[in-house]
Amino acid sequence: VQLQASGGGLVQYGGSLRLSCAASGRIASINDMGWYRQAPGKQRELVAAITSGGIPNYADSVKGRFTISRDNAKNTVSLQMNNLKPEDTAVYYCYARVRVISYSTGDYWGQGTQVTVSS
């Protein structure tokens, strides 16, 4: 199973970015999908997650600004980030809890995409 993330970049304070992540491989089903981020010198933290039924969960710091969505048919998850702030600067990682065909369920991670917000 592989997760390919895209959409990071440099944006000014108050701007927007959209991150996308596609899972591929021997996928039987995907449970939760979501995004974590890690800023320099800080621990990785959950940004947003979404269940297979479409129920989202957000970190308090991004509520009202970020929106997570997924397409179960395409095995993709997206994160629309609006009103970005310098403190959102981090490497963003997508993840998925995947039940692999003829195997067990495990957590898989994308390669990380840099988001930089200038003040």
N, C-alpha and C positions, 0 to 999 in steps of 0.2 A: 504494500500500500504506500502510495506517495501523495503528499500534499504540496501543491504548488501555489505559492502566494504571489500576489502582484498588487501594484497600485500605490506604493509608498512614494515619497518625494519630499520636496521642500515647498513650504507654503507659508504665507504671512499670517500673523495674528488675525483671528477672525475668519480665516479662509476655510475651505472644505477639501476633503480628500475622500476617496472611496477605495477601500481595500477589498480584494477578492481572493478567494482560495478555492481550489478545485482538488477534490480527492479522486484518485484513480487506483486501479488494481483489482484484486480479487475481493471485492466488497460484497458482503451479503446484506448488510444493513449498517446504518450509521445512527448512533444514539445522539449524544450531545455533540455540538460543534461550537467553536468559539474562537476568541482572540485573547491572548495575553500580551503584555508588553513588559519590556525591561529597559529602564533608563540607566545610564552609566552610574555605577556605584550603588545601585538599588536592586532589590530583589524583584524577580519576575512577579507580576501581579495580573489577576484576572481583570479584563476590561469588560467583556460581554460574552455571554453564552446563550445558546438557544437549543431547546429540546427538539426531538424529531417531530413533535406535535406543534412546534412553532412558538413555544412559550419562552420569552426572553428573560434574561437576568443581566443587570448592569451594575458596574461599580458605581458607588455614589458620585464619584468625581466626574463621571461622564453622562449621568442621567440627564435627559433633556437635550443633549447635544449629539449623542451617537445613537445610531439605529442599526441593529443587527437583523439580518434576514438570511434565509436559506432556500435553496431549491433542491428538494429531495430527489427529484427526477435526474438532476444533473450532478448531484453530490457536491454542491457548492455552498459556500457561506460568504456573505459580504458584510462589510462594516462601513456604513456611511457616517463620516465624521464631519460635523459642522461646528462652526464657532470655535475653531481650534485655538488652543492656548500654548504658550511656550512649554508649560509643564506637561503637555501631551507628547513632547519629543521623546522618542524611544524607538527601539526595535520592536516591531509587532510580529507576533507569532500566531499563526492559526493552528488549531488542533481539532482532532476529531476522535471520538471514541467509536471504533470500528469493529464490527463483527466480521471477521475474515472468513471467506468460504473455506469450509473444511478445516477450520482452525479456531482459535479462541478470540475473545474480544480484548482489544488493547487500545492504548492511547497513541496516536500518531501526530507528528508535528511537521509543520512547514519549515522552510529554511529561514524565515525572518525577513521582514522588509522594513527599511528605515523610514521613519516619519520625523521630519524636522520642521518645527514651527518657529519662525523668526519673530522677534518682538518689534 
